[in-house]
Amino acid sequence: MNEPLSLALALLAGALLGMIFFGGLWWTVRRAVSANQPALWFFGSLVLRTGIALAGILLVSGGFWERLLLCLVGFTSARFTVVWLTGPPSGDRARSAKAVRHAP
C-alpha cells in the first residue's frame, strides 16, 4: 500500500475509533442517569471504550509514528463531531437543569 493512502486510512480509522469512543460515552451517560447502578455502567463503559480505542490505535499505527499521529488527530477530531451531532440539551431539559441547584 502506498504511503499517502495508508496515512489517509489511519486518519479515517482514528476518526471512526473516536466516534465509537465518544459516541459510546454519550450513550452511556444517557443510560446511566436512569440506571439503578450508574457506577457499574460508567466503569464498564470506560473499560470497554478504552480497550477498543487502545487496541484500534495500536493496530492502525503498526509501529509507525506517522500513522499513530494521524490516528490520534482523527480520534480527537471525532470528539468535536460527536459534540456537534449530539448537540446541547434542548428546551425543557436545559431549563430544568439550570433550575435545580441541589442533589436529589
C-alpha positions as semicolon CSV with decimal commas, in nm:
position;residue;x (nm);y (nm);z (nm)
1;M;0,000;0,000;0,000
2;N;0,139;0,343;-0,084
3;E;0,220;0,592;0,190
4;P;-0,045;0,864;0,130
5;L;-0,321;0,604;0,119
6;S;-0,209;0,439;0,442
7;L;-0,190;0,778;0,614
8;A;-0,539;0,871;0,493
9;L;-0,673;0,538;0,616
10;A;-0,504;0,595;0,954
11;L;-0,680;0,931;0,981
12;L;-1,017;0,776;0,893
13;A;-0,964;0,485;1,131
14;G;-0,880;0,729;1,410
15;A;-1,198;0,922;1,339
16;L;-1,401;0,601;1,349
17;L;-1,240;0,496;1,678
18;G;-1,311;0,841;1,820
19;M;-1,674;0,822;1,712
20;I;-1,705;0,486;1,884
21;F;-1,535;0,615;2,199
22;F;-1,716;0,949;2,236
23;G;-2,045;0,822;2,097
24;G;-2,027;0,539;2,349
25;L;-1,965;0,792;2,625
26;W;-2,270;0,992;2,518
27;W;-2,481;0,677;2,506
28;T;-2,353;0,566;2,849
29;V;-2,437;0,898;3,013
30;R;-2,789;0,888;2,873
31;R;-2,843;0,531;3,000
32;A;-2,664;0,558;3,333
33;V;-2,862;0,860;3,453
34;S;-3,172;0,647;3,496
35;A;-2,998;0,318;3,586
36;N;-3,013;0,152;3,927
37;Q;-2,634;0,116;3,939
38;P;-2,484;0,401;3,735
39;A;-2,130;0,339;3,861
40;L;-2,137;-0,005;3,702
41;W;-2,248;0,146;3,371
42;F;-1,974;0,409;3,379
43;F;-1,699;0,170;3,481
44;G;-1,797;-0,100;3,232
45;S;-1,827;0,155;2,954
46;L;-1,491;0,308;3,040
47;V;-1,314;-0,027;3,028
48;L;-1,483;-0,131;2,703
49;R;-1,438;0,202;2,523
50;T;-1,076;0,240;2,634
51;G;-0,993;-0,118;2,534
52;I;-1,143;-0,074;2,189
53;A;-0,972;0,261;2,136
54;L;-0,628;0,147;2,251
55;A;-0,638;-0,178;2,058
56;G;-0,756;0,001;1,746
57;I;-0,495;0,275;1,769
58;L;-0,214;0,024;1,822
59;L;-0,339;-0,189;1,534
60;V;-0,373;0,107;1,298
61;S;-0,036;0,260;1,385
62;G;0,153;-0,059;1,312
63;G;0,464;0,084;1,477
64;F;0,482;0,391;1,250
65;W;0,474;0,724;1,430
66;E;0,316;0,899;1,130
67;R;0,017;0,667;1,134
68;L;-0,008;0,698;1,511
69;L;-0,011;1,077;1,490
70;L;-0,277;1,086;1,219
71;C;-0,486;0,826;1,401
72;L;-0,479;1,043;1,713
73;V;-0,569;1,353;1,510
74;G;-0,869;1,168;1,369
75;F;-0,962;1,042;1,716
76;T;-0,950;1,393;1,861
77;S;-1,143;1,547;1,574
78;A;-1,418;1,291;1,627
79;R;-1,482;1,444;1,969
80;F;-1,590;1,769;1,805
81;T;-1,802;1,582;1,554
82;V;-1,984;1,387;1,826
83;V;-2,044;1,704;2,029
84;W;-2,179;1,874;1,719
85;L;-2,405;1,580;1,627
86;T;-2,545;1,526;1,976
87;G;-2,590;1,899;2,035
88;P;-2,656;2,085;2,357
89;P;-2,950;1,997;2,578
90;S;-3,271;2,124;2,427
91;G;-3,573;2,305;2,561
92;D;-3,717;2,179;2,888
93;R;-3,412;1,974;2,988
94;A;-3,186;2,280;2,970
95;R;-3,423;2,495;3,173
96;S;-3,489;2,230;3,435
97;A;-3,117;2,159;3,473
98;K;-3,050;2,527;3,539
99;A;-3,332;2,546;3,792
100;V;-3,205;2,256;4,001
101;R;-2,935;2,374;4,239
102;H;-2,911;2,072;4,469
103;A;-2,868;1,699;4,455
104;P;-3,189;1,490;4,462
